[in-house]
Amino acid sequence: MRMLPWLLFLVLLTVSTAGAAGDAGSDGALALTEAERASITYFDSFRTAGGTLVLTEAERAFLQAHPVIRVSNELDWPPYDYFENGRPQGYSVDLMRLLAARIGVEFEFVQGESWDALVDLFCAGRIDLLQPADKPRKLLDCATFSPPIVRGANQFLTRRDHPRVRSIADLFGSVAASPRGWEQTELLKKRFGDKLRIIETANISEAIAAVSRGQADFTTDFANVLNHHIAHSGYVDLKVQGVWSREDKGGEFSALYIATRKDWPVLQSIIDKALASLTPDQIRRLQDRWFGEVGGPAGRVSLSPRQLDYLQRKGTLRMCVDPDWMPVERLTEEGVHEGIIADVIARLAEMLDTRIVPIPTASWEESLAFARERRCDFLSGAIATPARRAFLDFTTPYLSFRSVIATQSHQVFINDIESVLGETFGITRGHAMIDTLRTRYPGIRLREVANITEGLGQVRDGRLFGFIDALPTIAYRIQTQAILDMKIAGQLEDSEQLSWNLSIATRRDEPLLGEIFQAAIDALPQAQRQAIVNRWLSIRYEQVFDYVLLWKIVAGVVGIAGVILWMVLVWNRRLAKLNRELGQARAQIAAQNLGLEQRVAERTHDLRETLAKLERTQASLVQSEKLAALGDLVAGIAHELNTPIGNAVMLASTLYDQERAFRQQMTAGLSRSALQRFVDAVRDSSDILLRSLQRAAELISSFKQVAVDQASYQRRVFSLDEVTREIALTLQPRLRRSPARLDVDIAPGIRFDSFPGPFGQVLINLVQNALLHAFDDREAGCIRIESQPAAPGFIIIRVSDDGNGIPPDNLDRIFDPFFTTRLGQGGSGLGLHIVYNLVTGLLGGAISVRSAPGQGQGTVFDLALPLIAPRAVAADANASAADRLPGSAIASTPNDPSRGTTYE
């Protein structure tokens, strides 16, 4: 065997950090008995690591005189400072316990009903330490402060349907809920009292509940606090977004401190020394315990009730992997998942308390196909690309590897790939890096191969100049398979685009699964991921020896005879290899011919199953969209009923009080003027009460009919004007939250023998589509529903707006399923697709659209509907119903504006 260089690897792996640190902060309270100290081994390591605290004579005397220090404990501010299971809990609580152990005193925790109450106790001298505290004016006269123990930025908590918030300016004009007595509440009133209406609550829990109930539009706090309440209270209608920046706060930091009694400066000095003595490792472990450790002390991920219900109903999760990509991952012949990713997935499964099984595939390309066909629920490790996002959701990357090039060992080392772009490189078929490389290096010549084994084989045979893959996979092959004639000759530039940033990719039609895996990855500490990587990779550093120069020297000494001998050996080797390949090719052709018919039949069967599955999925999505619209309707009407019913209840209560007062006056003697006042009050109250109840009855009557129509596709004869106005009435709550108004101008007397439910869904979807897209950055706008005469037996329903319009490039695609320009911002891509199917199918009509963006004319949808719907829906759902219209052109006449009704 030739003496070839043993490859020297430089394995530099960077495992990406996927969250878990949250806001840098700490808040807590202290109370630790000797029994608790003995049971919590977590603190033992801290006690042995700190050493002895150096105190002055005065400080030691103070501690001897005060062996017990009283410390505040807030009841409800997790995960920093709260009271649960009969004892104080939280990050700040544990920090205080750590300080108590360092100082050598006992901290006795004192609870208060509210933060205001704790501040009052502290200023009255009944609490010695207040933590974690900000610096309100009330405290400045009675406290001194430690260095910050919490630093972070406040974020905003809103309902999920709230528009995007980038800064507090996006919330001007809305209602804020904030705890009474908090510094942030005072700051809101001081800086933005003229731009916000502020509701003061007892604590942050009540503020969050007020947002969930719709009594407030937002609240603000550290993200750790807000997310903790969302997860542990089961809120599914809330989200955390935006940042209350330092500039918006008037240059003030978001920081919290330990406040000490002003008359005890010695205690403040002791606390400062104890804080300064803590090592970074101690602080990191404390933060890992509350913000970064896997699922907290219980070792589980905190999931919402909705997410837990999904996992319980889902049962076993199906996973597709790269079957041959070691040491990252592979599937053995027995179907066992091995490698770095396998160990990470096993840890996530343990944290989620769920079972994950791998689905066998022959290649990474087949794994992608399985994911696209929903034959597996997620891919264990994949790079996000625009094409894949069409059917997959991606977590943040949890592993990241450098890209390198493997070549024959006699090649020179590659400092810049652009210097060898004339050569041909191999890469595994289906890998996302293919598109990235072609974009970054337009002239690169890539040949896609089935797997890394085939790619390295073609490099060894000279058919490829090099093979591109992740650093650990190439290094692992060369090292474990003793490939002596290959080496890692270079690496691609260190950039985000050219690195293998691996995420968990989940099926897009089940978004809860992506949220669950994101929560698990956020809870998996960086140290655990790095430990898993280190178990699979031995990191070696060797000095590179220039064997190319050595070979040149040997070749010069051996001379012509050696060269000729080498050429003969190479030729014989290639000739033998060609003969083997020729025999293998003949055998493969024979086997392929035998199995061709069987494979064609199998693929045909698979295609039919896939088509049927897609049709079922589409039907399911359409039904979901219908139910979502009905849910919107219920919520809107419920909101509308609150006002008249509330007025009626208030007036009934008032009448009851007035009647009692009147009865008392009767016993004492009734004057004519008192009788007249009572009669007038009863008359006025009865009049308002009657109007309120009539309004409620009108709303209930409209909702009752629209809801029945929406919930069932029942055919009946109905008045077009009446049904349209009922639908417009149900849209009023949504319209009030938008800059647009709705005008309805339907000619009276038009009777339809059709399906009012689908007709109503068409109008609702068209109006909601306009509200979502047409009035961005607009202060006012108008949506109009009007009727126009058409050919005999038909009517034109026109839904138009004066908004921004639809770009010409999108106009031909708006009826396509899942086409939307607002993915993740309220758009599902199904609304107009459902409109098209209902109009051209069940209602038997035709729909057309025109738009003039940038000209102030907005978008116009024309629905040509028969007055009598067809008795049977055509089998071809794509056939245009316009062919059923009579030959005469549809006339268009102006409407009488006096008949119109406006909804705002």
Secondary structure, 3 states (H helix, E strand, C coil): CCCCCCCCCCCCCCCCCCCCCCCCCCCCCCCCCHHHHHHCHHHHHHHHHHCCCCCCHHHHHHHHHCCEEEEEECCEECCCEEEECCEEECHHHHHHHHHHHHHCCEEEEEECCCHHHHHHHHHCCCCCEEEEECCCHHHHCCEEECCCCEEECEEEEEECCCCCCCCHHHHCCCEEEEECCCHHHHHHHHHHCCCCEEEEECCHHHHHHHHHHCCCCEEEEEHHHHHHHHHHHCCCCEEEEEEECCCCCCCCCEEEEEEEECCCHHHHHHHHHHHHHCCHHHHHHHHHHHHHCCCHHHCCCCCCHHHHHHHHHHCCEEEECCCEECCCEEECCCCCEECHHHHHHHHHHHHHCCCEEECCCCCHHHHHHHHHCCCCCEEEEECCCCCHHHCEEECCCCEEECEEEEEECCCCCCCCHHHHCCCEEEEECCCCHHHHHHHHCCCCEEEEECCHHHHHHHHHCCCCCEEEEEHHHHHHHHHHCCCCCEEEEEECCCCCCCCEEEEEEEECCCHHHHHHHHHHHHHCCHHHHHHHHHHHCCCCCCCCCCHHHHHHHHHHHHCHHHHHHHHHHHHHHHHHHHHHHHHHHHHHHHHHHHHHHHHHHHHHHHHHHHHHHHHHHHHHHHHHHHHHHHHHHHHHHHHHHHHHHHHHHHHHHHHHHHHHHHHHHHHHCCCHHHHHHHHHHHHHHHHHHHHHHHHHHHHHHHHHHHHHHHHCCCCEEEEHHHHHHHHHHHCHHHHHCCCEEEEEECCCCCEEEECHHHHHHHHHHHHHHHHHHCCCCCCCEEEEEEEEECCCCEEEEEEEECCCCCCHHHHCCCCCCCCCCCECCCECCCHHHHHHHHHHHHCCCEEEEEEECCCCCEEEEEEEEECECCCCCCCCCCCCHHHHCCCCCCCCCCCCHHHCEEEC
